[in-house]
């Protein structure tokens, strides 16, 4: 299930979702997302989402890398609509081509 579907159709979801969508696209496997309509945010674009991060210590022990090395450990990633076949809501299936139009109806 989705954590958030943004106004531009980008999907915010647990880390790894983007990679799964890429793998599905590469192998011609449809990629569907379950998303309750209450998780659709018609006000926020994907590029505006502040992605939370976990502690660096979950990835690498302190002092193991040079001091200038930066480690990111995000909770979420953002998947572009182009990699999504459709969004399944409690109201039914939205094909990727219908998603933006549907989101726009929510702002009226």
N, C-alpha and C positions, 0 to 999 in steps of 0.2 A: 504494500500500500504506500501511497505517496505521503510525504510529510507536508508538501506544499506544491501547488501548481500556480506559477506566476502568470501575470497578465500577458506576457509574450510567449506563453506556452512552455517555458522552461520548467523542468521538474526538479525540485529540491527533494532529495531523498538520501537515505543512508549511503555511506561511502561504498563504492563498488558498483552502484547502479549504472553510472556512466560507462564503466568498462563492460558490464553485461550488455548494455544497449549497443555498444560498438561491436562486440563479438556477435551479437544477433544480426546486426546489419551486414557484417562481413560474410556471414554464412547464410544469408537470406532467410533468417528465421524471424517471424513477426515478434514484435516486442510490445506487449500491452502493459498498462499501468492501472492499478485499482486506485481510485481517488474519490473519496466522499466530496460532495459539492461544497461542504463547509470548509474544505481545505484549499479551495480555489481562491486565490487572492487577486482580485481584479485591479488593485492599486499598486502592486509592487512588481517591478520587472526583475528578471533573473539576475541581472548584473548589479542590482541594488541589495541583494540578500547578503547579510553578514553571516558567514558560515562559522559556526562554533568549532573550536578545536579542543582536542584532548591534550593531556600533558605530554610533553616531549619524552618524558621518562618512560612512557609506555612503549616507545619505539627504540630508543637507544639509551644506554647507560651514560650518566654524566661523566665527562672527562674522556670518553672514548673517541670523540671526534675533535678535530682542531677547533679552537674557540670561535673562529669566524664562520664555521659551518652552521647553517640554519636548518632546523628540522621542522617540518609541518606534520601535523597529525589530525586531520580534519574528521569531524563526525559525519559531515554531509558532503555530497557533490552535486553538481548541477548538470542535468542531461538536457541537451537541446531537443526541441520538438521534432526536428528532422529525423531523429533516431527512434521515434515512438510511432508505432503503428496505430494505436488508439488508446483512449482513456475510457475505462469502465467506471461509471458512476452508479449510484443507486437509481438514477433515472434512465440508465441504459448506456449504450456504447456511443462514444464520440470518435469518429475517424479523425486522424491527425489534422486533416484539412478543415474540419469543423470546429476545432478547439478554440481558436482565437475568436471566431464569430460568437461562439457560445459564451466565452468569458466577457465579451463586450456587452452581452445582454444582461449580465449581472450588475453592471455599473449604472444601468438606467433606473 
